[in-house]
Amino acid sequence: MRLGMMVIGLGMMPMLLKLAKTFMNLSGRLFQMRGRPRRSVIRQNMVDMLAQLGSAHGYALWREYCKQYPKVSQRSIYYHLQRGLETGEFRIASVKEEEGDYTWGASAKRTYFALGVRAEPMPLPFSKQQGKRAKSSAEEVQAGASEGRSAAASGRQRVRSDGDAP
């Protein structure tokens, strides 16, 4: 009998080794992160921009983002602003009703965002070009916010899809 158990035991050894390897692989996967990552490159870039600008509304952030980083859609910027509110990376600094000549009416409600308590801006390597650009962008955002200008009021013209100006 003892000889029979040894034979069965030796025959099961490869199967036990395979089972042990499978268990090790599964246990390693159990501790891996699942689902969407909590961090976002776009949101981190926005945190860095707000660290320089102080506060800005969504459209101004989108314009500045497209100047400094690869282009993204406005929808993506607004998504990350809402997501940043949930995570504490952004907070609402103020909500202003600004008068102007807009296509949808005479006023626009703008929500200004600032850094929240969980924001972690990355230190940027300073260069004179970046310093001038950030300073001029911040001044432009603040000037646009205080004057309440629209595209029509500032003299800019829209270009039609056929390339002719109106």
C-alpha positions as CSV (number, residue, x, y, z in Angstrom):
1,M,0.0,0.0,0.0
2,R,2.7,2.4,0.8
3,L,4.3,1.8,-2.5
4,G,1.0,2.6,-4.3
5,M,0.7,5.9,-2.4
6,M,4.2,6.9,-3.4
7,V,3.4,6.2,-7.0
8,I,0.2,8.2,-6.9
9,G,2.0,11.0,-5.0
10,L,4.8,11.2,-7.6
11,G,2.3,11.1,-10.4
12,M,0.5,14.1,-8.9
13,M,3.6,16.2,-8.5
14,P,3.4,17.9,-11.9
15,M,-0.2,18.7,-11.3
16,L,0.5,20.1,-7.9
17,L,3.3,22.3,-9.3
18,K,1.0,23.6,-12.0
19,L,-1.6,24.4,-9.4
20,A,0.9,26.2,-7.3
21,K,2.1,28.3,-10.3
22,T,-1.5,29.2,-11.2
23,F,-2.2,30.3,-7.6
24,M,0.9,32.5,-7.6
25,N,-0.2,34.1,-10.8
26,L,-3.7,34.7,-9.5
27,S,-2.6,36.1,-6.2
28,G,-0.3,38.6,-8.0
29,R,-3.3,39.8,-10.2
30,L,-5.5,40.2,-7.2
31,F,-3.5,43.1,-5.9
32,Q,-3.2,44.9,-9.3
33,M,-5.2,48.1,-9.8
34,R,-8.4,47.5,-11.8
35,G,-10.6,49.9,-13.7
36,R,-9.7,53.4,-14.8
37,P,-6.8,55.2,-13.2
38,R,-7.6,58.0,-10.8
39,R,-4.9,60.2,-12.1
40,S,-5.0,61.9,-15.5
41,V,-2.3,63.7,-17.5
42,I,-4.8,66.3,-18.8
43,R,-6.0,67.0,-15.2
44,Q,-2.4,67.3,-13.9
45,N,-1.6,69.7,-16.7
46,M,-4.7,71.7,-15.7
47,V,-3.5,71.8,-12.1
48,D,-0.1,73.1,-13.2
49,M,-1.8,75.8,-15.3
50,L,-4.1,76.9,-12.5
51,A,-1.1,77.1,-10.2
52,Q,0.3,79.7,-12.5
53,L,-2.9,81.5,-13.4
54,G,-4.6,81.5,-10.0
55,S,-8.2,81.1,-11.2
56,A,-9.8,80.9,-14.6
57,H,-13.0,79.8,-16.2
58,G,-13.3,76.7,-18.4
59,Y,-13.0,78.3,-21.8
60,A,-9.9,80.3,-20.8
61,L,-8.4,77.1,-19.5
62,W,-9.1,75.3,-22.8
63,R,-7.5,78.1,-24.8
64,E,-4.4,78.2,-22.7
65,Y,-4.2,74.4,-22.6
66,C,-4.2,74.2,-26.4
67,K,-1.4,76.8,-26.5
68,Q,0.9,74.9,-24.1
69,Y,0.0,71.2,-24.6
70,P,-1.4,69.0,-27.4
71,K,-4.9,70.0,-28.4
72,V,-7.8,68.5,-26.5
73,S,-11.6,69.0,-26.9
74,Q,-13.5,71.5,-24.8
75,R,-15.6,68.6,-23.6
76,S,-12.5,66.9,-22.2
77,I,-11.5,70.1,-20.3
78,Y,-15.0,70.4,-18.8
79,Y,-15.1,66.7,-17.9
80,H,-11.8,67.0,-16.0
81,L,-13.0,70.2,-14.3
82,Q,-16.0,68.3,-13.0
83,R,-13.9,65.2,-12.1
84,G,-11.4,67.5,-10.3
85,L,-14.2,69.0,-8.2
86,E,-15.1,65.5,-7.1
87,T,-11.6,64.5,-6.2
88,G,-10.8,67.9,-4.5
89,E,-8.1,68.9,-7.0
90,F,-10.2,72.0,-8.0
91,R,-12.7,74.2,-6.2
92,I,-15.1,76.8,-7.5
93,A,-13.6,80.2,-6.8
94,S,-16.6,82.2,-8.0
95,V,-19.6,82.3,-10.3
96,K,-20.1,85.5,-12.3
97,E,-22.8,86.7,-14.7
98,E,-20.9,88.6,-17.4
99,E,-22.6,90.9,-19.9
100,G,-21.6,90.8,-23.5
101,D,-22.7,90.3,-27.1
102,Y,-23.0,86.5,-27.3
103,T,-24.8,84.4,-29.8
104,W,-27.1,83.0,-27.2
105,G,-28.0,86.2,-25.5
106,A,-26.7,89.3,-23.6
107,S,-25.0,87.5,-20.7
108,A,-23.0,84.5,-19.8
109,K,-22.6,82.6,-16.5
110,R,-19.0,81.8,-16.0
111,T,-17.7,79.5,-13.2
112,Y,-14.2,80.3,-12.1
113,F,-12.1,77.4,-10.8
114,A,-9.0,77.5,-8.5
115,L,-6.8,74.8,-7.0
116,G,-8.4,72.6,-4.4
117,V,-7.0,71.1,-1.2
118,R,-5.8,67.9,-3.0
119,A,-4.1,69.6,-5.9
120,E,-0.4,68.8,-6.3
121,P,1.1,71.1,-8.8
122,M,4.4,69.8,-10.3
123,P,7.4,72.1,-10.2
124,L,8.2,73.3,-13.7
125,P,11.7,74.0,-14.9
126,F,11.7,77.8,-15.3
127,S,12.7,79.4,-18.5
128,K,12.3,83.1,-19.5
129,Q,10.0,82.1,-22.4
130,Q,7.7,80.1,-20.1
131,G,7.7,82.9,-17.5
132,K,6.7,85.5,-20.1
133,R,4.1,83.2,-21.6
134,A,2.5,82.4,-18.3
135,K,2.5,86.0,-17.2
136,S,1.0,87.3,-20.4
137,S,-1.6,84.5,-20.3
138,A,-2.6,85.3,-16.8
139,E,-2.9,89.0,-17.6
140,E,-5.0,88.1,-20.7
141,V,-7.3,85.9,-18.7
142,Q,-7.7,88.5,-16.0
143,A,-8.3,91.3,-18.5
144,G,-10.8,89.3,-20.4
145,A,-12.7,88.4,-17.2
146,S,-12.8,92.0,-16.0
147,E,-13.9,93.5,-19.3
148,G,-16.4,90.7,-20.2
149,R,-15.4,90.7,-23.8
150,S,-16.8,88.3,-26.4
151,A,-15.3,87.4,-29.8
152,A,-17.5,90.0,-31.5
153,A,-16.7,92.8,-29.1
154,S,-13.0,92.2,-29.3
155,G,-13.0,92.6,-33.1
156,R,-12.2,89.0,-33.9
157,Q,-14.1,87.5,-36.8
158,R,-15.2,84.0,-37.3
159,V,-14.1,82.2,-40.4
160,R,-16.7,80.1,-42.3
161,S,-16.0,76.6,-43.3
162,D,-15.4,77.7,-47.0
163,G,-12.6,79.9,-45.8
164,D,-14.2,83.3,-46.5
165,A,-14.6,85.8,-43.7
166,P,-18.1,87.1,-43.1
